């Protein structure tokens, strides 16, 4: 906190006054009278927030997301190379088993980058800055253009680049759902892309709907780490793409399947007493430990938002999904750290504060407020505080710090509490840009204002800049 030393007359002590109080002091207090409750509005002293507080400006939020975009653009080249020589391959007809995507810091076809594509598309919608759209379209088009050539090689039994194999022959929801959903969003935004991207989304959707392993009741499941295990992560890895296929095709059976999956996951993973989800569930277990991992709960609430974005208003399962979103938001808001973050294990404050989960919650809460699903007065301040936390973790290069690396499933607290963090953990980049996009939209469509030093959200624009005012902007106290 910036301070100014004011020295009293000879024989008296020296005292320190925060500079922010000087405009509010009467002259006599500034010159020779000690600060007290009668001569100084002490309640207007500025706290020494560690990660920021208040209502950010739209341009400030965009500066953060621009920095991240610039960094990931440099780290994700949209180029083919010959892996033997490193030379660029520009003639698609020359693609062979030695051709691969040029390797940068992140993988263009991973689920983390599916999240990133969706976040970047949201940033384009929020800002109108074509740099965001160009980033996604350049990489989507590359994948679409090379798809038929690598598919032919794969059909011939030849080994192909692992990053392309995820597109041609998905082996898990991680390979399919998030990238598929981002491509559907791109097509809905620009129908001219349909001819190019449809073969890929059709291939992804076929895997999700017809090839993914399931429990006997049809719920998406895995065979690791135990037989018939549900991972909370798989809500996001599979369900939003199914819901968006409904929007893309008009086939309502996709909506029915997405809603069914949400509620069947919740039946096993939702913990009502905590208003949180457990990370994992094993069919053969009589007891199901509840470890409320931050990012997995992020995938869950993000799934609820994604499904509600496209599920028809009259769909019979919309109401229970909306109710689940609101309960989850309440459970999360109650556990937010005073610096805006959430803990790695949400209900264990001795675990570290983690960025990717915080960014996902910042997006979901801001988006839900903008959509009218959550009360702005209660959840708007939570979303803005979370954004300040997220922004504090974006360094000068645009790297996102303090992100938990990829994490499987465990049934003891040490497994989660000691997961490493790393700036190259891809899970943080899409959520940060997505959060910034939602906060920009929130700032443009709602009416936040500082009142008595606290962030408040109002139903209409407040016509005053006074530090304290009544709800209607008038001063009557």
Secondary structure by P-SEA (a helix, b strand, c coil): cbbbbbbccccbbbbbbccccccccccccccccccccccccccccccccccccccccaaaaaaaaaaaaaaaaaacccccccccccccccccccccccccccccccccccaaaaaaaaaaaaaaaacccaaaaaaaaaaaaaaaaaaaaaaaaaaacccccaaaaaaacccccccccaaaaaaaaaaaaccccccccaaaaaaaaaaacccccccccccccccccccccccccccccccaaaaaaaaacccaaaaaaaaaaaaaaaacccccccccccccccccccbbbbbccaaaaaaaaaaaaaaaacccccccaaaaaaaaaaaaaaaaaaacccccccccccccccbbbbcaaaaaaaaaaaaaaaaccccccccaaaaaaaaaaaaaacccccccccccccccccccaaaaaaccccccccccaaaaaaaaaaaaaaaacbbbbbcccbbbbcccccccccccccccccccc
